[in-house]
Amino acid sequence: MPDWLTAILADTTALQLVFWVVALAALIGAIIKVWPILSKAVTIVNAVSGLPAFIKRTDETLTAQDAKIADIHHEVHYNNGSSVKDAIGRVEEGVKGIYTRLDTADQDRRELREDLEETRPHAPARKRPTKPKEN
């Protein structure tokens, strides 16, 4: 046994030794219980210390994103014909016009069909010639 350990244990009683073992076990148990809280506290301190760099980086990113958002805003709001929304409005109007013209043409076709049916008598259905059966 080393001399320093012999010098420490020379005046120590068994009761004192038990006390120190129990105290050491309690200290280890307390460290184990407190470790998650201590770990979270260290994480928070690290996050707070990195906050100024994060704010600067985010601010630069937001400036670029603000320009993108302004571009998107320009395209999705009416602005005298140069946005996508204006173009979609023009397309929708054109489609409405096409549907109107198709409906008118369909009505005209029905009227012409009715006129044709009224002016021409129905012809009897022609029988199709049948082929003679081969034996």
C-alpha positions as CSV (number, residue, x, y, z in Angstrom):
1,M,0.0,0.0,0.0
2,P,1.4,3.5,-0.8
3,D,2.7,5.6,2.0
4,W,0.2,8.4,1.5
5,L,-2.8,6.0,1.7
6,T,-1.3,4.4,4.9
7,A,-0.9,7.9,6.4
8,I,-4.6,8.7,5.6
9,L,-6.0,5.4,6.9
10,A,-3.8,5.3,10.0
11,D,-6.1,7.6,12.0
12,T,-9.4,6.6,10.3
13,T,-11.9,4.5,12.1
14,A,-14.2,2.0,10.5
15,L,-17.2,4.3,11.1
16,Q,-15.4,7.2,9.4
17,L,-14.6,4.9,6.5
18,V,-18.2,3.9,6.1
19,F,-19.2,7.6,6.3
20,W,-16.8,8.5,3.5
21,V,-18.0,5.6,1.3
22,V,-21.7,6.6,1.8
23,A,-20.8,10.3,1.2
24,L,-19.0,9.4,-2.0
25,A,-21.9,7.2,-3.2
26,A,-24.3,10.1,-2.4
27,L,-22.2,12.5,-4.4
28,I,-22.0,10.2,-7.4
29,G,-25.8,9.6,-7.2
30,A,-26.4,13.4,-7.0
31,I,-24.2,14.0,-10.1
32,I,-26.1,11.3,-12.0
33,K,-29.4,12.9,-11.1
34,V,-28.3,16.4,-11.8
35,W,-26.4,15.5,-15.0
36,P,-29.4,16.0,-17.5
37,I,-30.2,19.4,-16.0
38,L,-26.5,20.4,-16.1
39,S,-26.2,19.1,-19.7
40,K,-29.3,21.2,-20.8
41,A,-27.8,24.3,-19.0
42,V,-24.6,23.9,-20.9
43,T,-26.5,23.5,-24.2
44,I,-28.5,26.7,-23.5
45,V,-25.3,28.6,-22.7
46,N,-23.7,27.4,-26.0
47,A,-26.8,28.3,-28.0
48,V,-26.9,31.8,-26.4
49,S,-23.2,32.3,-27.1
50,G,-23.8,31.5,-30.8
51,L,-26.9,33.7,-31.1
52,P,-25.2,36.8,-32.5
53,A,-23.6,34.9,-35.4
54,F,-27.0,33.2,-36.0
55,I,-28.8,36.5,-36.1
56,K,-26.3,38.0,-38.5
57,R,-26.5,34.9,-40.8
58,T,-30.3,34.8,-40.6
59,D,-30.5,38.6,-41.3
60,E,-28.5,38.1,-44.5
61,T,-30.7,35.2,-45.5
62,L,-33.8,37.1,-44.8
63,T,-32.6,40.0,-47.0
64,A,-32.3,37.5,-49.9
65,Q,-35.6,36.0,-49.0
66,D,-37.3,39.4,-48.9
67,A,-36.3,39.9,-52.5
68,K,-37.7,36.5,-53.4
69,I,-40.9,37.3,-51.6
70,A,-41.2,40.6,-53.4
71,D,-40.8,38.8,-56.7
72,I,-43.5,36.3,-55.7
73,H,-45.8,39.2,-54.5
74,H,-45.3,40.9,-57.9
75,E,-46.4,37.7,-59.8
76,V,-49.5,36.9,-57.7
77,H,-51.1,40.3,-57.6
78,Y,-52.6,42.4,-60.4
79,N,-50.1,45.0,-61.7
80,N,-51.3,46.2,-65.1
81,G,-50.7,43.1,-67.1
82,S,-47.1,42.0,-66.3
83,S,-47.9,39.4,-63.6
84,V,-48.8,35.8,-63.8
85,K,-52.2,36.6,-62.2
86,D,-52.9,39.1,-65.0
87,A,-52.0,36.5,-67.6
88,I,-54.2,33.9,-66.0
89,G,-57.1,36.4,-66.0
90,R,-56.5,36.9,-69.8
91,V,-56.5,33.1,-70.3
92,E,-59.7,32.7,-68.4
93,E,-61.4,35.4,-70.4
94,G,-60.2,33.7,-73.6
95,V,-61.5,30.3,-72.4
96,K,-64.9,31.8,-71.6
97,G,-65.0,33.3,-75.1
98,I,-64.2,29.9,-76.6
99,Y,-66.9,28.2,-74.5
100,T,-69.4,30.9,-75.6
101,R,-68.4,30.3,-79.3
102,L,-68.7,26.6,-78.9
103,D,-72.1,26.9,-77.3
104,T,-73.3,29.2,-80.1
105,A,-71.9,26.8,-82.7
106,D,-73.6,23.8,-81.0
107,Q,-76.9,25.7,-80.9
108,D,-76.5,26.7,-84.6
109,R,-75.8,23.0,-85.5
110,R,-78.9,21.9,-83.7
111,E,-81.0,24.5,-85.5
112,L,-79.6,23.5,-88.9
113,R,-80.3,19.9,-88.1
114,E,-83.9,20.7,-87.2
115,D,-84.3,22.8,-90.4
116,L,-82.8,19.9,-92.4
117,E,-85.1,17.4,-90.7
118,E,-88.2,19.6,-91.4
119,T,-87.4,20.2,-95.1
120,R,-86.4,16.7,-96.1
121,P,-88.7,13.7,-95.5
122,H,-87.3,10.7,-93.9
123,A,-86.1,8.2,-96.4
124,P,-86.9,4.6,-95.6
125,A,-84.0,2.7,-94.3
126,R,-82.2,0.8,-97.1
127,K,-81.6,-2.8,-96.7
128,R,-78.1,-3.9,-97.1
129,P,-77.5,-6.5,-99.6
130,T,-76.6,-9.8,-98.0
131,K,-74.0,-12.1,-99.3
132,P,-75.2,-15.5,-100.4
133,K,-74.2,-18.2,-98.1
134,E,-71.6,-20.6,-99.4
135,N,-72.2,-24.2,-99.0
